[in-house]
Amino acid sequence: MNAMLESSELPAVFDGVKLAAVAAVLYVIVRCLNLKSPTAPPDLYFQDSGLSRFLLKSCPLLTKEYIPPLIWGKSGHIQTALYGKMGRVRSPHPYGHRKFITMSDGATSTFDLFEPLAEHCVGDDITMVICPGIANHSEKQYIRTFVDYAQRNGYRCAVLNHLGALPNIELTSPRMFTYGCTWEFGAMVNYIKKTYPLTQLVVVGFSLGGNIVCKYLGETQANQEKVLCCVSVCQGYSALRAQETFMQWDQCRRFYNFLMADNMKRIILSHRQALFGDHVKKPQSLEDTDLSRLYTATSLMQIDDNVMRKFHGYNSLKEYYEEESCMRYLHRIYVPLMLVNAADDPLVHESLLTIPKSLSEKRENVMFVLPLHGGHLGFFEGSVLFPEPLTWMDKLVVEYANAICQWERNKSQCSDTEQVEADLE
């Protein structure tokens, strides 16, 4: 009798264990995918002004809920991983022309030029000058998707190819792109201004590219001539302040750091002859032992310290990060500036977001946009599982640029009317 009771109780125990295991798995899934996180419009930080009020009316995406794909879209890690793995889904292939510019030190800078596919909404000639993220170029899927969308909205697009990033373009000097070097981007902008003297510029930077474009604009007032606005997406603002957070395991930043460092090593080593060859006139501080240190590097900071800073003659990593970060140049930008980050970006620590928040509290030309979700350059949209080809970020940048163009057109028309009235008086 007892044996029969025990045998009948065992299945119930096993069922309880199974239920507990299922519950534990579901709990982990809910936590990892952040499924309980709400969807909401992005947090906005700005000064009350005529421009900000106009933007809020003209850019519905600023006040509308950003809704990522239901199953995985609320995880910053998955958004970041999907962007890193596939860039975008069903990416188009815009047709452009590659341009080559010889720099003063012998380096050959390249960029791709894409003509507009439609008339712009205000009828003007406007060029988007675009700086991609670290080690990226015009052939990356997220860049192709954005360029195609911008072209169809009437923008000419010029996309910088970071020096050394294109696998089929050889380096012609012992130098490649660095964290804050603006030389190649400036050369591209000057080419556009010279070739299209009537065009106006919209400056766009993604991740590391955001640092470069903001630093470029803030370096001299002349760099802001003919610039309508600037948009920076997912940058970290201060490499010096970010380096400590990038070595922490919180949000797996140390793991991301390792992956990006591994990619950087591959790019540098693919150009080892141009950078370290015996026939090359290298920077005095760059020694052969630095190549051996490169092989063992496991973080971007080690690569920057042993190799990257030496291309431009910096004495220390601290000096390199201080001088090359856009943080010290942001207050010198006077054109409309939109800074975009995601609150769940695993690469950008929340402490770095105090920089754009503080800037937006002091400058009327600055708007800081902070959605809850999006990861690092993800911002995918979709219903349940499959993302749409266009992202929230793609649409927001173009929508903001369109609004600024309309704002400038309205200002110009008002000025013309005031001038006519003054002449009549």
Secondary structure, DSSP 4 states (H G I P E B T S, - for coil): -HHHHHHHHHHHHHHHHHHHHHHHHHHHHHHHHTTTPPPBPPEEEE--SHHHHHHHHH-GGGTSPB---TTTTT-HHHHHHHHHHHSSSS------EEEEEE-TTS-EEEEEEE--SS--TT---EEEEEE-STT--TTSHHHHHHHHHHHHTT-EEEEEE-TTTSTTS--SSS----TT--HHHHHHHHHHHHH-TT-EEEEEEETHHHHHHHHHHHH-GGGGTTEEEEEEES--S-HHHHHHHTTS-GGGHHHHHHHHHHHHHHHHHHTHHHHH-TTS---TT--HHHHHHHHH--SHHHHHHHTGGGGGT-SSHHHHHHHHSGGGTGGG--S-EEEE--TT-SSS-GGGGHHHHHHHHH-TTEEEEE-S--TTTT---BSSSSBPSS-HHHHHHHHHHHHHHHHHHHHHHHHHHHHHHHHH-
